[in-house]
């Protein structure tokens, strides 16, 4: 049997050879690699625990007090708290201005029906300095070695000056203050006193005038955490006990609720 041929570029090529060329071309165009694309179908994640308070902002007046007067207010219903999708830790933090008080206690209750389910108290230690008489750029300070960690400080203007300061520095490990050309580092103070171990306080420098001031040091705790509040809706009750200082002043304290 005579094999058929075809002409390619003017040359005769057997049909069988042409078929082999075609097969070779197919093999050369085969797989050169793989891209793997793993996948998985899973149920959606469980909702994360959340909390909300309504209304989100309320006012609970302490109203006016006389020097040295103590006012006690039983816990009152101020808002609704809803915890959903699991237990949460709820934190109440004291803020704003409460420098006019010599003592302060805040009570937080979470109530369902007539039952107090959770209760916590914030009772910072308030230390009031003696009256400090500042010259134009004078320095002074106050601390209590027995009270632990200081949180913040307020200033009471006792005299006829403006009551403003050039510097008010929390005097804790790592703190520094520069007075004139000299820089001082905790535990050393500009007036030569050295803080004891674990002693914290505040240092103030006057603002080029004459002032008579009291420093009101607030020592921890200034917040409290209620752990593991179960899902549900609660009435938020807030109560307080405050004792006024001996200097005319006004301000607004705040209580922040968070989770």
Steps between C-alpha positions, in 0.01 A plus 500: 500500500641832397518762787339829419693820544433872506721791408609739777723795402553330162607164647306177506424380854335162568157528660619277791784738577258790495283321758803449727579873477143581605517265803830654609345849483211387723738354758707821508183701589416282805479588881806678642371560857200503738340771711330352809191677631391344829163604648276426793138576587440572871218636712524876573685602819294553813404865560740683731368621837386862496347751740304822461354757737186705444499791527874515431536828692315602817539769766496422871529833689693512825382864542644755742685418821627713785859482624558164666147376428438134415225396263389139454275393214359147489547319167249626243394355165674702228514275191449157348793272422466216246759224478469264202672195351691400812636622832703821519710696746345843562729782622397827666768774495500828689603808304430870451555747783440393858770712661256673732445187709695376799337158472308321226337158461305381194278191510399318181223239498361285219143409589242263353152538642548559871828308518847654499689258277835680511641779716834677514645808668760759396666669795817690414717634777501881495795678661482880535821692555552783741472843340812553289618859458668534160732781397513606133687192373509301822463123523313285746340162520317245707488126549395232745748211531228268633243531220662319208456615140372850430252528211447873449507836673270802523590852611298715740559875494494606864627859468447799276735390220399354166561146613675403178826309479787476257545128573312228682693173478402156627804398704538129432790281381633635170363853549716811453451873550716789382510811720716777364821339375469192722324173420387267776408134469281293731552430791688829550306827531609861432490582872729214605244244616543143375196279460500167680454170316145476357424863596319701232360852488499824302739793449377846400676813377331838507428713195686824581256637756411447866254221582372319806397152393398159623592189303229232504665166432285209386641156576373179341253345456312726259321215322341164571425197282200272539614167358289253304173691465257248350295576188177685571356843563577684823399823666811703577485655847754763610541631855760718665638645819700825482659729757572855392833672548555839659556709185230648275506316168284324244541237232355192340606146581432222249451126524580309181352153444692274263560136413 
